[in-house]
Amino acid sequence: MTRDDGPYSNYRLTARLELDNKPGVFAQVAVALAQEGANLGAVDIVEVTKSKIVRDITFDVADEEDGERVVAGLKNVSSIRVISVSDRIFLMHLGGKIQVHSKFPLKTRNQLSMAYTPGVARVSRAISEEPSKVYALTVKGNSVAVITDGSAILGLGNLGPAAAMPVMEGKAMIFKEFAGIDAWPVCLATQDVDEIVKTVQNIAPAFGGINLEDISAPRCFEIEERLKKTLDIPVMHDDQHGTAVVVLAALKNALKILGKEISKVRIVVSGLGAAGTACCQILLAAGARHLLGCGRRGVVLAGDKRELRSRLDLHERSAEPMMTLKEALRGADVFIGVSAANLLDVSDLRWMKKDRIVFAMANPDPEVDPFEALKACRIFATGRSDFPNQINNALAFPGIFRGALNVRAKAINEEMKVAAANALAGLISPEQLSEEYIIPSIFDPRVVAAVADGVAKAAYKTGVAQRRMREGMHA
């Protein structure tokens, strides 16, 4: 097994080994790892006695099965005893990844009486008399509920609410670390649309916004639409709209490089689930006019801009495909994939126009072999971090909610999403813009502030802001 494409850092194990304290024994460890194709990393001494030495050996493997095979190989060496094996990803998740901290200490009776009874009663009465004070006097104004039913967890499918918890905790971490927002995982033990809607409506008074996550299509569309109609706080299904915002930002910059306008290019979108539908909607809102939407059997969405927008809003598809995906690529300028791995050969891309833009975002394996596609495309992007131009929805949702919360927006509308995309695209100056740099990094400290500012201004302009913008509100 080769490791030419770099270390498999997502499967990095640390084995604690007890070795005979003799010359040449560690060499047996290195040989055992090499025979199974593992990449040897750090080596640390834990304990030494006259006859034994305990070492922590860190190595990279391809996947879980590969790791089990490597550990079995180590156990077969007579002079080695495997004490334990740890996986750094599982270690990070031990006990969960988030916790609650009080803002003030409770060390005296006086402090307790102000934070809780009897002093808190005055605050409750004040909110009862003037409900808007809940934003100033509680955590509501800076909190988001991350809601899931566990029906579409990452690319893993329907694993249920308990298995969704680690993902929702990670989402909460991103909200806090990047945007200073307190987010709470809420994993529901139901996949019934009515029950989910009712539950979210019932808990909404405690939150300033609702982030729907990992809910399968088409139920996610109805859930979001019903909540948006009945709640007076921003609601967004991030799998749809976060992805769409970053796709639009990346496409805007890609088209700048080529000197093309979005209204004139032919765009093919593969995958019409949650993300694909939202991508089509935001592209049309941004001015796209020539767009084909492909489902599993081929093109099922086509027509003029008005017809497409109407059909997308109603989630209508043609009963019979008009053409295959590969036929749709003939003469296309842009391919956007949010579907499944390895749908295309690189030869299929050659039916597109010469300066082709390809965003192949199926994870972990894109719609086309990325190594080959890089050679055949003028601009290429994936959802992965090991290739240039990562389309990562974490670039969007922290800033979108930060901006919405800052102005106490009643909703997150299409104008706010387009503003978020424009802000993201605008962070890369003309001098910096290149085929391998069309979207900023999630770790760029300017991202959240820029997106929040654009979203807040759009909320104010479109009449959904309930609070005036102030200088520095994005901080």
C-alpha positions in Angstrom: 0.0 0.0 0.0 1.5 3.4 -1.0 1.3 6.7 0.8 2.4 8.9 -2.1 -0.5 11.4 -1.6 0.6 12.4 1.9 -0.2 11.4 5.5 -3.6 10.1 6.4 -4.0 12.5 9.4 -7.7 11.6 9.9 -6.6 8.1 10.9 -3.6 8.8 13.2 -3.1 6.3 15.9 -0.9 6.2 19.0 0.1 2.8 20.3 1.7 2.4 23.7 4.2 -0.5 23.4 6.3 -2.3 25.9 9.5 -3.4 24.3 12.4 -5.6 25.4 15.1 -3.2 26.3 17.6 -4.6 23.8 19.3 -3.3 20.7 17.4 -3.8 17.5 13.9 -4.2 19.1 12.7 -0.8 18.0 13.9 -1.6 14.5 11.4 -4.5 14.6 8.6 -1.9 15.3 9.7 0.2 12.3 9.8 -2.9 10.1 6.3 -4.1 11.2 4.9 -0.6 10.5 6.6 -0.4 7.1 5.4 -3.9 6.1 1.8 -2.8 6.6 2.3 0.6 4.8 1.9 2.8 7.9 3.7 6.1 8.2 5.8 6.3 11.3 5.4 9.6 13.2 6.4 10.7 16.7 8.2 8.3 19.0 8.1 9.1 22.8 9.6 7.3 25.7 7.2 6.8 28.6 9.1 4.6 31.0 12.5 2.8 31.1 13.6 -0.1 33.3 16.6 -2.4 33.0 14.6 -5.0 31.0 11.8 -3.1 29.4 11.1 0.2 27.7 7.6 1.7 27.1 7.2 3.9 24.1 4.3 5.8 22.5 4.5 5.3 18.8 2.3 7.5 16.6 1.6 6.5 13.0 -0.8 7.3 10.1 -3.0 4.7 8.4 -5.5 4.8 5.6 -8.6 3.9 7.5 -10.0 2.0 10.5 -9.5 -1.4 8.8 -5.9 -0.5 7.9 -5.3 0.5 11.5 -6.6 -2.8 12.8 -4.3 -4.6 10.4 -1.2 -2.6 11.5 -1.9 -3.2 15.2 -2.4 -6.9 14.6 1.0 -6.9 12.9 2.6 -5.3 15.9 1.0 -7.9 18.2 2.6 -10.7 16.2 6.1 -9.5 17.1 7.3 -11.6 20.0 9.4 -8.9 21.7 6.6 -6.3 21.6 3.5 -6.0 23.9 0.8 -3.7 22.8 -0.5 -2.0 26.0 -3.1 0.3 24.4 -4.0 2.0 21.2 -5.7 5.4 21.0 -7.2 7.4 18.2 -6.7 11.1 18.5 -10.1 11.9 17.0 -11.9 9.8 19.6 -9.7 11.3 22.3 -10.9 14.8 21.3 -14.5 13.7 21.7 -14.2 12.1 25.1 -16.8 13.7 27.4 -18.1 15.9 24.6 -16.5 18.9 23.0 -18.4 21.8 24.6 -19.5 22.8 28.1 -21.3 25.7 29.8 -19.4 28.4 31.8 -20.9 30.9 34.2 -20.1 34.5 33.4 -20.0 35.4 37.1 -18.8 33.4 40.2 -21.3 32.1 42.8 -19.2 32.2 45.9 -21.3 34.2 48.3 -25.0 34.2 49.4 -25.3 37.7 48.0 -24.1 36.7 44.6 -26.5 33.7 44.6 -29.5 35.9 45.6 -28.8 38.2 42.6 -28.3 35.5 40.0 -31.2 33.4 41.3 -34.0 33.9 43.8 -35.0 36.4 45.0 -33.2 38.9 42.8 -34.0 37.1 39.5 -37.7 37.6 40.0 -37.3 41.3 39.3 -35.8 40.5 35.9 -38.5 38.0 35.1 -41.2 40.7 35.8 -39.4 43.2 33.7 -39.3 40.8 30.7 -43.0 40.0 31.3 -43.9 43.7 31.1 -41.6 44.4 28.1 -40.9 41.1 26.2 -38.2 42.6 24.0 -36.0 42.9 27.1 -35.4 39.1 26.9 -32.7 39.9 24.3 -30.8 42.2 26.6 -31.3 40.3 29.9 -30.8 36.7 28.8 -28.6 34.6 26.6 -31.4 34.6 23.9 -29.9 37.5 21.8 -26.6 35.6 21.3 -27.8 32.0 21.1 -28.6 29.6 18.3 -30.2 26.1 18.5 -28.6 23.6 16.2 -31.5 21.3 15.4 -31.3 17.8 13.8 -33.2 14.6 13.6 -30.1 12.6 12.6 -31.6 11.6 9.3 -28.8 12.8 7.0 -25.5 12.9 9.0 -22.7 14.2 6.9 -22.4 11.6 4.1 -23.2 8.7 6.4 -27.0 8.7 6.1 -29.7 8.2 8.6 -27.9 7.3 11.9 -30.3 8.8 14.3 -30.1 11.6 17.0 -27.5 10.1 19.3 -25.0 9.6 16.5 -25.7 13.2 15.4 -24.5 14.6 18.7 -20.7 14.7 17.9 -21.5 16.6 14.6 -23.8 19.1 16.4 -21.2 19.7 19.1 -18.7 20.4 16.4 -21.1 22.9 14.8 -21.5 24.6 18.2 -17.8 24.9 18.6 -17.5 26.6 15.2 -20.2 29.1 16.1 -18.4 29.9 19.4 -14.8 29.9 18.2 -15.4 31.9 15.0 -18.4 34.1 15.7 -18.7 34.3 19.5 -22.2 32.8 19.3 -23.5 30.4 22.0 -24.9 27.4 20.2 -26.7 24.4 21.7 -27.1 20.9 20.1 -30.7 19.8 20.0 -31.0 16.3 18.6 -34.6 15.2 18.3 -35.9 11.6 18.8 -38.4 12.0 15.9 -38.3 12.3 12.1 -41.9 13.3 11.8 -42.2 16.7 10.1 -45.1 17.9 12.2 -43.4 16.9 15.5 -40.1 18.5 14.5 -41.9 21.8 13.6 -43.9 21.8 16.8 -40.9 21.0 19.0 -38.8 23.8 17.4 -41.7 26.3 17.8 -42.0 25.3 21.4 -38.3 25.9 22.3 -37.9 28.9 20.1 -38.4 31.5 22.9 -35.0 30.5 24.4 -33.1 31.2 21.2 -32.2 34.1 18.9 -31.9 31.8 15.8 -32.5 28.3 14.6 -29.9 26.4 12.6 -31.3 23.3 11.0 -28.7 20.6 10.2 -28.4 17.1 8.8 -32.1 16.7 8.0 -32.8 14.7 4.9 -34.5 16.0 1.8 -37.3 16.6 0.9 -38.5 16.9 4.5 -35.9 19.6 5.3 -37.6 21.9 2.8 -41.0 21.7 4.4 -39.6 22.0 7.9 -37.6 25.1 7.1 -40.5 26.8 5.2 -43.0 26.2 8.0 -40.6 27.5 10.7 -39.8 30.6 8.6 -43.5 31.4 8.3 -44.3 30.9 12.0 -41.2 32.2 13.9 -40.0 35.7 14.3 -36.3 34.7 14.6 -33.9 33.7 11.8 -34.2 30.1 10.6 -31.7 28.5 8.2 -31.0 25.0 7.0 -27.2 25.2 6.7 -26.8 22.1 4.5 -28.8 24.1 1.9 -27.9 27.7 2.2 -24.4 27.7 3.8 -23.2 25.6 0.9 -25.0 27.7 -1.6 -23.5 30.9 -0.3 -19.9 29.6 -0.5 -20.5 28.2 -4.0 -21.8 31.6 -5.2 -18.8 33.4 -3.7 -16.3 31.0 -5.3 -18.1 31.2 -8.7 -18.1 35.0 -8.6 -14.3 35.0 -8.2 -13.8 32.2 -10.8 -15.8 34.2 -13.3 -13.8 37.3 -12.5 -10.6 35.5 -13.5 -12.1 34.4 -16.8 -13.8 37.8 -17.5 -17.2 36.2 -17.8 -20.6 37.3 -16.5 -22.9 34.9 -14.5 -25.9 35.9 -16.7 -24.1 34.6 -19.8 -22.5 31.3 -18.7 -24.1 27.9 -18.9 -24.2 26.2 -15.5 -24.9 22.5 -14.9 -25.8 21.5 -11.3 -25.6 17.8 -10.4 -27.7 16.8 -7.4 -31.0 18.3 -6.5 -31.2 17.5 -2.8 -31.0 20.1 -0.1 -27.7 21.7 -1.2 -28.3 21.4 -4.9 -31.7 23.0 -4.8 -30.3 25.9 -2.7 -27.4 26.4 -5.1 -29.8 26.7 -8.0 -31.9 29.2 -6.1 -29.0 31.5 -5.1 -27.4 31.3 -8.5 -30.7 32.5 -10.1 -31.0 35.2 -7.5 -27.5 36.4 -8.4 -28.3 36.7 -12.1 -27.8 33.2 -13.6 -30.0 32.7 -16.7 -28.7 29.4 -18.3 -29.0 26.7 -15.7 -29.6 22.9 -15.9 -30.5 20.9 -12.8 -29.6 17.1 -12.9 -31.1 14.5 -10.7 -30.1 10.8 -10.6 -31.6 10.1 -14.0 -30.5 13.2 -15.8 -31.7 16.8 -16.4 -35.0 17.4 -14.7 -34.8 21.2 -14.3 -34.5 23.6 -17.3 -36.2 26.6 -18.7 -36.1 30.4 -18.4 -35.1 32.1 -15.1 -38.7 32.8 -14.0 -39.9 29.2 -14.7 -36.9 27.8 -12.9 -37.3 29.9 -9.8 -41.0 29.0 -9.6 -40.3 25.3 -10.0 -37.5 25.4 -7.4 -39.8 27.1 -4.9 -42.4 24.4 -5.4 -39.7 21.6 -5.5 -41.1 20.5 -8.9 -39.1 18.3 -11.2 -39.8 16.9 -14.7 -41.2 13.4 -14.6 -38.8 12.3 -17.4 -35.2 13.5 -17.8 -34.6 15.8 -20.8 -31.0 14.6 -21.3 -28.3 12.8 -19.4 -25.8 14.6 -17.2 -23.0 13.9 -19.7 -25.1 15.4 -22.5 -25.8 18.5 -20.4 -22.1 19.1 -20.1 -21.8 19.8 -23.9 -20.9 23.5 -24.2 -21.2 24.2 -20.4 -19.0 26.8 -18.8 -19.6 25.6 -15.2 -20.2 22.3 -13.5 -21.3 22.3 -9.8 -21.5 18.8 -8.2 -23.3 18.2 -4.9 -24.3 14.6 -5.7 -22.2 11.4 -5.6 -18.7 10.2 -6.1 -17.2 9.3 -9.4 -20.2 10.2 -11.6 -17.9 11.5 -14.4 -14.6 10.6 -16.1 -12.2 13.4 -16.8 -12.9 12.8 -20.5 -16.6 13.9 -19.9 -15.3 17.3 -18.8 -13.7 17.8 -22.2 -17.2 18.3 -23.7 -17.4 21.6 -21.7 -15.9 24.8 -22.9 -12.2 25.2 -22.8 -11.8 27.4 -19.7 -14.0 25.1 -17.7 -14.9 25.7 -14.1 -15.6 22.6 -12.1 -16.8 22.5 -8.5 -16.9 18.8 -7.6 -18.1 18.8 -3.9 -19.2 15.2 -3.1 -17.4 14.2 0.0 -15.1 12.5 0.7 -14.8 11.5 -3.0 -15.7 14.1 -5.6 -17.8 13.5 -8.7 -14.7 13.2 -10.8 -11.1 12.1 -9.9 -9.6 15.3 -8.5 -6.0 14.5 -9.5 -7.1 14.1 -13.2 -9.6 17.0 -13.1 -7.0 19.4 -11.9 -5.1 18.9 -15.1 -8.2 19.3 -17.3 -9.9 22.3 -15.7 -9.0 26.0 -15.7 -10.5 26.3 -12.2 -11.3 23.3 -9.9 -12.7 23.2 -6.4 -13.8 20.5 -4.0 -15.3 20.2 -0.5 -12.0 18.7 0.7 -9.2 20.5 2.6 -6.4 18.6 0.7 -6.9 20.4 -2.6 -7.0 24.2 -3.4 -10.3 26.0 -3.3 -12.2 24.2 -0.5 -15.9 24.9 -0.6 -16.7 24.8 3.1 -20.0 26.0 4.4 -18.3 26.9 7.7 -17.1 30.0 5.8 -20.8 31.2 5.7 -22.9 30.2 8.6 -21.0 31.8 11.5 -21.0 35.2 9.8 -24.6 34.9 8.6 -26.0 34.2 12.0 -23.6 36.8 13.6 -25.0 39.5 11.3 -28.6 38.3 11.7 -28.3 38.3 15.5 -26.6 41.7 15.6 -29.6 43.4 14.0 -32.1 41.0 15.6 -33.3 40.0 12.1 -36.7 38.3 11.8 -35.5 36.1 9.0 -32.6 35.2 6.8 -33.7 36.0 3.2 -32.2 35.5 -0.2 -30.8 39.1 -0.3 -28.9 38.4 3.0 -27.4 35.2 1.5 -26.3 36.9 -1.7 -24.8 39.7 0.5 -22.9 37.0 2.4 -21.5 35.6 -0.8 -20.5 39.0 -2.1 -18.7 39.7 1.2 -16.8 36.4 1.0 -15.8 36.9 -2.6 -14.7 40.5 -1.9 -12.2 39.4 0.7 -9.8 38.3 -2.1 -8.3 41.3 -3.8 -7.7 41.4 -7.6 -4.0 41.1 -7.0 -4.5 37.9 -4.9 -7.1 36.3 -7.1 -5.9 33.2 -9.0 -7.1 29.9 -10.2 -6.0 28.2 -6.9 -7.3 31.0 -4.7 -10.9 31.9 -5.4 -12.2 31.6 -1.8 -10.7 32.6 1.5 -9.7 30.2 4.3 -12.1 29.5 7.2 -9.2 30.7 9.4 -9.0 34.1 7.7 -9.8 36.4 10.6 -11.7 38.8 8.3 -14.3 36.3 7.2 -16.9 36.5 10.0 -16.8 40.2 10.3 -17.1 40.8 6.6 -20.0 38.4 6.2 -21.8 39.6 9.3 -21.5 43.2 8.1 -22.9 42.4 4.6 -25.7 40.3 6.1 -26.7 43.0 8.6 -26.8 45.7 6.0 -29.0 43.5 3.7 -31.3 42.7 6.6 -31.7 46.4 7.3 -32.2 47.2 3.6 -34.9 44.5 3.2 -36.8 45.4 6.3 -36.2 42.3 8.4 -33.8 44.0 10.9 -35.4 44.9 14.3 -32.4 46.8 15.6 -30.3 49.6 14.1 -26.8 48.7 13.0 -24.0 50.2 15.1 -20.4 50.6 14.4 -18.5 47.5 15.4 -21.6 45.3 15.8 -19.9 42.5 14.0 -17.2 42.1 16.7 
